[in-house]
Amino acid sequence: MSLKMPEPDQAVLARRTEIVAALRAIVPGEGVIDDVDALRPYESDGLTAYRQPPMVVVLPSDTAQVAAVLRWCHDNGVKVVPRGSGTSLSGGALPLADGVLLGLGKLNRVLGISYEARLAVVQPGVTNLAITRAVEEMGFYYAPDPSSQIACSIGGNIAENSGGVHCLKYGLTTNNVLGVELVTMDGEIVRIGGETLDPQGLDLLGVVVGSEGMLGVVTEVTVRILPKPETARAVLIGFSTVEGAGQCVADVIAGGIIPAGMEMMDRPAIHAAEAFVNVGYPLDVEALLIVELDGPEAECSHLIGEIERIALANGAVSARISQSEEERVAFWAGRKAAFPAVGRLSPDYYCMDGTIPRRRLPDVLDAMKELSAHYGLGVANVFHAGDGNLHPLILYDANVPGELDKAEAFGNDILRLCVKVGGVLTGEHGVGVEKRDLMPEMFSETDLRHQQRLKCAFDPELLLNPGKVFPTLHRCAELGRMHVHRGQVPFPELPRF
């Protein structure tokens, strides 16, 4: 564990009894957890290498309670970390020893559905898959579908701008959210966006989606729902080389075809997934593409033929087209279960998340093999090939001294490689704690200062989810934002220009 969090404020910790009592006055009953053992389930999110029990957990039941908790914490200088289902893989919901962990799990109701307007209004604790379950009887679905969709919440999806298999054609969370109700750190309740595509005033929705819980707490979400396509068919394509599969992906997109999903697994991931779900994946190939086409039947049949032609031109050795809905779902079952399946290959794995230009897939996969040999750690690749979003799973054993450090160094080199070839540090998992100290690899000091000024506009006291995203979180006064009171500026020791 190489990343450090801010040192706890001992003055705040000394007030713990007072803080817990004040929060219980706002959220009565079982809505406040302060017992040491009961805090353990909240000590980490999906990045389990990092653990830190929070000072106290608060579980509000409605927006009014969220606003009251934030207002009290703001007025009393107490930090707050928002948390959805706790499935973040970048440590975005890692608690602070001197902070309140604000769990949104009780805000889990579907508030309204309009099939005419093709939207649903839900609370942030509703799981991603539950949105589709709520509308599927009427032939609709919610498009973004992270592998953790059975557990991850829509509020967390907004924090991390989550993706999934179908984001190649239908966009990430930011492309499928129409509006939010947001509570700012000082307890103000605001609405951003709404039921239409063109909101009044400044369009701040793009700023809020993907802001990793640092600008406000989302308490209501309006999302698009889409009619289920007339036809959906998937094809499994095996390649004798990873390079051939990578070039096939680039050629399909260059050919003007946008599949509903296009995912790739390498040999270790194929074998792990097949052993886990037994769906008939070919085991004599180095790479497997799963490509899904949706739309009218005639269009799907034509495009599958085109994709087969492109695949053969890139050295494909097998192709199997789903003949039924059950078989299509089975094709995806292995991909959806790939993460837990790879977990059977070693005691631990470290899931990375970076994005590269599609044309660089073969180069990056080759370089990853060299890094694997350099660090002496295995790696299995499962990724969203269509949009270049990589998910290398680095295999290690946490019980072997030094292996976690090697896994982290391996992962950091992969992310540096992503940036070097023209990609970015993340695709859908966010920056959180995991990639915080790599931000200068991608952004200049000027870039980071501009991003921090935005943070200051929403949260000038820096109380909301501090220690995440920014490698160095400057005080707002250092960034040129200050309040002058009777001619006295704060922090007079700082040079000003």
PyMOL commands that set and color helices and strands:
alter all, ss='L'
color gray80, all
select helices_A, chain A and resi 10-14+16-26+29-31+36-42+63-75+128-138+154-160+167-170+173-175+205-208+242-254+267-277+297-313+325-336+338-342+358-375+385-387+403-420+436-442+445-458+476-479
alter helices_A, ss='H'
color red, helices_A
select strands_A, chain A and resi 32-33+56-58+79-83+99-103+110-114+119-122+140-141+177-183+189-193+217-224+226-227+231-239+261-266+287-295+316-321+348-351+354-355+379-383+389-390+392-396
alter strands_A, ss='S'
color yellow, strands_A
deselect
rebuild
show_as cartoon
